[in-house]
């Protein structure tokens, strides 16, 4: 089996874990090579040094080989030539077979703008899938990945981001509970217990 390179892109630490952590773990379990591109250090959520350390802890759970860090400030991502070029540079280095990123319709400007930049930066990449997050809107998935065998490790990856667990803006609901509920809901759509759902910018099927 050909080993693939998988690149997951998020605006902040913990975005990727929520959106596609279970799928990434399945790739890792099968020996594929995982890489993250995190565009900000999430400085508005907690100290940057803490958030980077938490992301490193989640890296070990996911089986990620390397994290690329963007040099952008939290909430200040813009769609311009610089960010598109930075994403392109990482793509040229990783040469990914699959890319995962935020869904473009999102109430958080960083998520929305990053998705728009990724659409431009990945124009020559065959497989680009959008994942959902807590602030996604009008998410209409066509692709589902069962994560029943990786759901617990997905939760462990989210728990590594200790400073963010209670920051859902919903009383008495943690990000871990929200992620499990989302995975359960998407699983029922595919008649399994837990799943992650994706919307395709492009999905290349070779017959």
C-alpha positions, -999 to +999 in steps of 0.1 A: +000+000+000+013+034-010+020+056+020+003+090+016+011+124+029-018+140+047-018+178+055-044+192+080-047+229+082-062+249+110-064+285+121-057+278+158-044+250+180-073+224+185-092+233+153-078+202+135-085+179+164-121+188+165-127+188+128-107+157+116-088+142+146-104+108+144-097+105+106-061+116+111-056+089+137-069+063+113-044+075+087-016+073+113-026+038+124-022+027+088+013+042+085+005+073+065+025+105+071+006+133+089+015+170+090-002+200+105-002+236+094-015+259+123-017+295+112-018+312+146-006+303+181-041+311+195-029+339+217-063+353+225-074+319+240-044+316+264-006+323+265+010+314+231+036+293+248+009+273+266-011+268+234+019+256+215+028+232+242-008+219+242-006+214+204+026+194+209+008+171+233-020+166+209+006+159+181+017+128+200-018+115+203-026+121+166+007+106+154+017+138+135+053+139+122+057+177+120+038+209+128+043+239+106+034+272+124+022+303+106+033+337+119-002+353+122-020+368+151-052+353+165-083+369+148-061+387+122-060+362+093-067+379+060-070+366+025-040+380+006-010+369-014+012+364+016-009+338+034-016+320+001+021+319-006+028+305+029+003+277+024+017+270-010+052+267+004+041+241+029+022+222+002+053+222-020+073+208+009+048+182+021+034+172-013+002+161+002-022+135-013-050+149+009-056+183+025-081+190+052-092+225+062-120+246+077-154+248+059-156+282+042-190+292+057-180+299+093-188+326+118-152+329+129-133+352+106-100+333+109-117+300+099-135+317+070-105+336+057-082+306+060-106+284+040-107+310+013-069+312+011-067+274+010-091+273-020-066+294-039-034+277-026-047+242-034-058+249-069-034+222-082-041+197-054-064+168-063-080+160-029-092+188-007-118+183+020-134+207+044-141+197+080-167+212+103-161+230+136-182+244+164-187+277+144-194+262+110-226+273+093-248+255+066-224+225+066-236+201+040-213+170+040-211+144+013-183+123+028-183+104+061-154+085+078-163+061+106-142+069+137-157+045+162-122+029+167-105+063+171-131+084+189-115+079+224-081+090+211-097+120+193-111+130+227-076+126+242-062+149+216-088+175+224-081+171+261-045+179+255-057+215+248-065+219+285-069+256+284-097+254+258-119+226+271-145+248+287-144+276+261-175+268+241-196+298+252-223+272+261-230+267+298-220+233+312-208+220+278-171+212+272-155+211+238-150+173+244-187+168+249-195+189+219-171+170+197-184+136+208-220+147+202-211+159+168-194+126+159-224+107+172-248+128+151-227+124+120-224+087+127-261+082+128-263+098+093-241+069+081-256+043+104-225+039+125-219+051+161-193+078+154-182+095+123-165+127+110-181+144+080-165+164+052-175+185+023-153+182-008-137+210-027-123+183-049-122+145-045-103+126-072-115+090-078-093+069-100-112+041-116 
